[in-house]
Every structure is written in C-alpha cells, then in structure tokens.
Amino acid sequence: MDTRERLIASTRELLWERGYVGTSPKAIQERSGAGQGSMYHHFRGKPDLALAAISRSAEELRDRAEAEFGGPGTVVGRITAYLRRERDALKGCPVGRLTQDPDVMADPELRRPVEETFAWLTDRLAGLLSEGRTSGELDAGLDPVATATALVAVLQGGYVLARAADSAEVYARAMDGALGLLTAHVR
C-alpha cells in the first residue's frame, strides 16, 4: 500500500474511532507512518484528506451493499443478506457515525458523500422493493420508498441501540424486527 493509500486508510479508521475533531494531522501521520511532508504532498490539508477518506468509506459501503443487492435470489432474500451481513455492530457504521459529527455535517463538502450514500442506499432498496412488487413477490400495497427509508433507519438505529447497550445482540434483534415487518408483505 502506497503512502497516499495509507493516509486514506488511517484517516478512515480515525474518523470512525474519534470523529473529525479527534482526527489530528499528527494522529493521521502516526497511524499511517507517513511524514508531514508526505501528507501535504498528497493532500491540501486535513479537510481534503478527510473528504478522500469519507468518500472511500461511502464507496466501500455502496460496493458491499451492491454485492448483496445484485446477487441471486428473491428480493427479500437479497435484502435479508444485506441486513444480516456480518458487521461490527458496536463500532457502528463508518458512514452513519459521521452524521453525529457536527464538524462533518456543518461542512457541505464533507457532508455530501454521506448524504449521497444514504440517498443511494434508500433508492437502491426502493428499487428492489418495487421489483418485488412488480414480480408479485411482495404485496402491491407496499410503499417501496417509505419501506426503504424505514429499513435504512432501522439499520442505522440498530447500530445506535447496540452501542448504547454494548451488545451486538440488540443490533441483530433490530434486523430481525425489520425483516419480520418486511416478510409480512411477502405474497
């Protein structure tokens, strides 16, 4: 892994662990093993590096989700695979946690990949749910957009509840509950 990639990877980890304010250039340099000169050779400063790291986390989230969404099987099966995929529930979502960071949310450039990722995820789920309605797998009365929004909210809320309880089991129960509500619409 080259220096630029080490800087991005280290910043991603630090943002996830400490948030934007807690992610100092010095901490990034220490974690990545890169010197100050290397950091400023590749990035204009901390905001530029943070944007690269947030964008990479968002891209990875979309790629991992698409692996399940684009796979074989029923719509409900693909959504189930996505929601039940192995995750570190106690660490939370690397993109979703950024919504709790006032510095990220106050900066339109840093907020943009977060907004775009959740819009993509909601749209992608709504598309799958529409596909399920069209194929007859799901009830015609199911509202794809509202249901997709609820699934994203339960997913992110599951992380919050798991962290609050210090129990990954709480996250798993939230996913079971969401899937129970969804499968009630299977025809």
DABELFEN-V140513 format. One record per run of one state. SS is the DSSP state (alpha for helix, beta for strand, coil for the rest). FROM is the first residue (numbers start at 1). TO is the last residue. Records with the same first field share a line. If there is no record, write none. Layout:
BEGIN
SS->FROM-TO, FROM-TO
END
This chain:
BEGIN
coil->1-2, 19-24, 33-35, 43-45, 70-74, 85-95, 101-101, 107-107, 136-137, 139-143, 166-167, 184-185, 187-187
alpha->3-18, 25-32, 36-42, 46-69, 75-84, 96-100, 102-106, 108-135, 144-165, 168-183
beta->138-138, 186-186
END
